[in-house]
Amino acid sequence: MVEIDTDTESDLELGKATIVYETATGDLERATVDNDHIAYFQGHWLFAYGTDGDGNDVVRRVPRERVRHVERSVEEIEETFETAVDKTKNTLEDLMN
């Protein structure tokens, strides 16, 4: 199994997330990133695992079918859901106005 070393300086309150997924060649990779650098969107897990030469985030997009599991801290998940609900509520309010 290949491990991606993100070498981030994590904020202790945010914690870490670990994603294990199958690559296009069938190998398994494990990446551990800060919780705020991983998200699920449109059937894919996205995670930032580094930066390019210009300082831009490098993001990997993995289809959900290839993901074996994702481990995250419970507090972060609760905060993520609360944030998503708040954003959805604000969007709906904006649409109604």
C-alpha positions as CSV (number, residue, x, y, z in Angstrom):
1,M,0.0,0.0,0.0
2,V,1.3,3.4,-0.9
3,E,1.1,6.2,1.7
4,I,0.9,9.8,0.7
5,D,2.7,12.0,3.2
6,T,1.0,15.4,3.3
7,D,3.4,16.8,6.0
8,T,0.8,19.3,7.2
9,E,0.9,21.3,10.4
10,S,-2.5,20.3,11.6
11,D,-4.6,22.5,13.9
12,L,-5.3,20.1,16.8
13,E,-9.0,21.1,16.8
14,L,-9.4,20.2,13.2
15,G,-7.8,16.8,13.4
16,K,-6.9,14.5,10.5
17,A,-8.7,12.4,8.0
18,T,-7.4,9.2,6.4
19,I,-8.7,7.9,3.0
20,V,-7.9,4.5,1.7
21,Y,-8.7,4.0,-2.0
22,E,-7.9,1.9,-5.0
23,T,-5.8,3.5,-7.8
24,A,-6.4,3.0,-11.5
25,T,-3.8,0.2,-11.5
26,G,-5.6,-1.6,-8.7
27,D,-3.1,-0.7,-5.9
28,L,-4.3,0.7,-2.6
29,E,-3.2,4.1,-1.5
30,R,-3.7,5.7,1.9
31,A,-3.6,9.5,2.3
32,T,-3.8,11.3,5.6
33,V,-4.8,15.0,5.4
34,D,-6.2,17.7,7.6
35,N,-9.9,17.3,8.0
36,D,-10.6,20.6,6.2
37,H,-8.7,19.3,3.2
38,I,-11.1,16.4,2.4
39,A,-14.7,16.5,1.1
40,Y,-17.3,14.4,-0.6
41,F,-18.9,16.1,-3.7
42,Q,-20.8,14.8,-6.7
43,G,-19.9,11.1,-6.1
44,H,-16.2,11.7,-5.5
45,W,-14.0,12.1,-2.6
46,L,-11.7,15.1,-3.1
47,F,-8.6,15.8,-1.0
48,A,-5.8,18.3,-1.2
49,Y,-2.5,16.6,-0.6
50,G,0.1,19.1,-1.5
51,T,0.9,22.3,-3.4
52,D,2.4,22.9,-6.9
53,G,5.3,25.2,-7.7
54,D,3.0,28.2,-7.7
55,G,1.6,27.5,-4.2
56,N,-1.8,26.2,-5.5
57,D,-3.4,23.2,-3.8
58,V,-3.0,19.9,-5.6
59,V,-6.3,18.0,-5.4
60,R,-7.0,14.3,-6.0
61,R,-10.5,13.3,-7.0
62,V,-11.4,9.7,-6.3
63,P,-14.7,8.1,-7.4
64,R,-16.7,6.7,-4.5
65,E,-16.5,3.2,-6.0
66,R,-12.8,3.1,-5.5
67,V,-12.8,4.3,-1.9
68,R,-12.4,1.5,0.7
69,H,-12.9,3.8,3.7
70,V,-12.5,7.2,5.2
71,E,-11.7,7.9,8.8
72,R,-12.4,11.3,10.3
73,S,-12.9,12.8,13.8
74,V,-16.5,12.9,15.0
75,E,-16.3,16.6,16.0
76,E,-15.2,17.6,12.5
77,I,-18.0,15.6,10.9
78,E,-20.6,17.2,13.1
79,E,-19.2,20.6,12.3
80,T,-19.1,19.8,8.6
81,F,-22.8,18.8,8.6
82,E,-23.7,21.9,10.6
83,T,-21.8,24.1,8.1
84,A,-23.5,22.3,5.1
85,V,-26.9,22.8,6.7
86,D,-26.2,26.4,7.4
87,K,-25.0,27.0,3.8
88,T,-28.0,25.2,2.3
89,K,-30.4,27.3,4.6
90,N,-28.7,30.5,3.5
91,T,-28.9,29.5,-0.2
92,L,-32.6,28.7,0.1
93,E,-33.2,32.0,1.9
94,D,-31.4,33.9,-0.9
95,L,-33.4,32.1,-3.5
96,M,-36.7,33.0,-1.8
97,N,-35.8,36.7,-1.6
